Amino acid sequence: MLIFLLFSMLAYAEEAQEEENPKDSRIEYHTMGDQVFGINAGLFIPLFINNPSLSWDDSDAFNSTNLSLGGNGSLFYGAYVNNNIILGMEVGAMFASSPNKHNFYMIPITLRGTYEFQFLNNLISVPVYLGAGINMTSYLDSFHVEMILKPGIGAYWNYSSNWSFGMNTTYWWVPQLYSDGEYNRFGNFMDVSLSAVYHF
């Protein structure tokens, strides 16, 4: 619901900006082939593990991840398709620890599509994005490869035509699927990171 309200406000703000600047005089800040390279680092927040074989009102349907707060980082490379749409790839990593102080790691590799809202003559940009790909998980002697979905939103100050600085909030949805559906689990995590983006 909150995401729907946020998208509605962003769309309304962009429409208002277009009314102030008619389409025939609207400035296009980016063209096809413009490229971006981003570096992100911040806090990793474990949320919960969901057992999809149980009903949502079952007390055992949602359980703790048993992980501490951790850290995360990622590199993103992409290219503009037009003034607002960016397609690219992101490679990331996170770490956290268990109650026994054993390290837990995830390395997601995703393809990412972004729609970038631009405000105040492109002084501020708000990217809304979705990444999908594979996630490698390591804990003690256990290693898994599964899929991952990473929707998120950011807010950036465009310092110059080359540099932007801001922050992102990204949700990590990591399903672990087995032939016996009783053992399926959906991991739910998020990160909050600071970001620097170079445009070239």
N, C-alpha and C positions, 0 to 999 in steps of 0.2 A: 504493500500500500504506500509506504514511504517513497519507494523508488518511483511508483507511478506519479505521485505528487511532485517529486523532484523533476521528472521528465516534463510534466505539464508546465511547471514554472519556467524551465529552460526554454521550452518551445514558445511560451508566451513572450518571454523576454526577447527571443530572437525575432519573433513577428513584430514586436514593438520597434526593434532596431531597424527592421526592414522598412517599416512605415516611415521612419525618420530618413532613411536612405533608400529611395526607390531602387528597384532591381536594376534599372538601366544605368544607375550611377554607383551601384554597389562595388566596393573594392574587392578584388580577388587576391588574397594574400599568398595563396599557394597554387601551384599548377602541377599537372601530372609529371611525375619524375622527381619532384623535390623530395629530399630524403631527410630522415631524422635518426639520431642515435641517442638513446637514453640510458642513464645509470640510475638505479633505484636502490635504496637501502633503508631498513627500518625495523619495526617491531612485528613479530609473528605472534598471533593470538589464537591458541587452540579453543574451539568452541564446544563441540559435542560430537558423539558418534551416534548415528541413527540405525536402528534395526528395522528395515522396511517390511519384514515379515510380520511385525506386530502392529496393532492398531495404534493410531496417534495418541489415544487417551490411556494407553498402557504405560505404567510407570517404568517399565523396562525398555520402552522403545527408544529412549534417549539416555545416553550414558556419558560420563566424563571421558575425555581423551587420556586422562592421567599424564598429561604433559605440562611442563612449565611454560611460562612465556619464553619466547625465543627470538631469534633474529632472522632476517631474510634479506636477500639482495637479488637483483636481476639486471640483465642487459637486454635492451630492446633495439631492434633495427627495423625501420619501416620506410615506406614511400607513399607519398600522396597520390591518390587516384584522381582527385579533384581538390577544390578548395577546402573541403571538410572531411573527406574520407581518407583514412590511412590503413594500409594493409602491411603486415610485417610479422616478425617472429620474435619471441621472447624466451630467453633461457634464464632460469632462476635457481635459487637454492635456499633452503631454510634449515635451521637446527633448533632443537629444544631438548630437554632432558626428562627422563622418567623419574618417578619417586625414588628409584634405586640409583639415581645419578648416571644412568646409561644414556648415551646420546642417541637421538632419533633424527634422521635426515630425510628430506624430500628434495628431489631435483625435477621440477616440471619443465618441459619443453613444449611450447604452445605456438600455434599460429593465431594471430590476433587481428581483429578488425576493430577500427575506432571511428566514431563520428565525433568531430570536434566542433563544439559551439564556440563562437567568437564574440566578444563583447568589448565595448569601449574602444572602438577602432583597433581591435585585436590586441589591446593591452593585456586583456585577460582572456584565456581560453579554458574551456571546460571539456575535456575528452571523456566520452562514455564508451566503454570498450567491452569486448568479450573475447577471451582466449580459450582455445580448445586444443588438446593434444595428449601427450603421455606424461606420466608421473612416475619417477623411480623412487621407491621408498626403502630405506635401510634402517634396521634396528637389530643390534647384536649380530647373529648369524642369519637373520631373515632378510630377504631381498625380494621385492615385488615390483612389477611394472603394471600400471593400470592407467585408465583414462583420467582426465581432469578437465573441469570447466572453471574458468576464472573470469566472472563478470566484475567490472569495477568502474570507478569514476575518479577523476582527478580535478585539480584546479591549479592553473599555472599563471605566473606573471611573465610576460614576454619582455625580458630585459632589453633585448636587441633583436635584429633580424636573424641573428645566429644562435642566441642563447635564451632558454626558458628555464625557470625554476619554480618548483611547486611541490605538491604532495598528492599521493594516491591512496585510495582505500579499495582493496580487492578482496573478494570473497573466493575461497577455494572450496570447490565441491569435488570430493574424491571418492568415487564408488569402487568398492572391492567386490567383484562379482565371482561367484562360484557355481559349479554345475548343480549343486544342491542349494537352492535359493534360501534355505534356512540360515545359511552362514553368510549371506550377503550383508555388507555393512557400508554405510555412507559416511565418510569423514567430512566434517564441516569445520573450516578454519577461516581466518582472515588475516590480512596484513595491513599495516598503515606505514607508508614509506615516504621519505623525502626523495625528490627527483631532480636531476639536471638533464636537460635535453639540448643537444646540438643540432641545428638545422643547417643543411648544406645542399 
